[in-house]
Amino acid sequence: MDKAFLGYQCFITGKKKFKRAIEYIEKAIKLNQEKSKYWKIYLNCLSKLQQKITSLTLEF
């Protein structure tokens, strides 16, 4: 399941739907918080996506 969430998040990010990608990462973290091998990757992706949204917001 971890790889599925990560793959889908990457697909959504590629489509520039950053807020939706963040929702999927947060969902994956909640579902797999204690046993996930990928939670550090999720948190890293989440941080980068939030920075991207912030930078896009500041440009406008």
Summary of the structure (lengths in Angstrom):
residues: 60
radius of gyration: 11.6
end to end distance: 36.7
largest distance: 39.9
contacts: 156
relative contact order: 0.18
helix: 80%
strand: 0%
